[in-house]
């Protein structure tokens, strides 16, 4: 959850100041791109770990029908 909050904070900060902010230098853009790529990789690792840690749920098996002899 910490990464989700961090990513949300970064994205919110990126959108709030873009209208009046000075243009970013190529170095700044590269730094931001690397940070975003790192966050994406961390998120993917978390998803992969959760998939491995979560057991697959098996659908319930139907109960076998018990036949009783007729009258």
FENFEN-V747674 format. One record per pair of residues at least 12 apart in sequence whose C-alpha atoms are under 6 Angstrom apart, sorted by the first residue. I is the first residue (numbers start at 0). J is the second residue. D is the distance in Angstrom with one decimal. If there is no record, write none. Layout:
i=I j=J d=D
i=I j=J d=D
//
This chain:
none
//
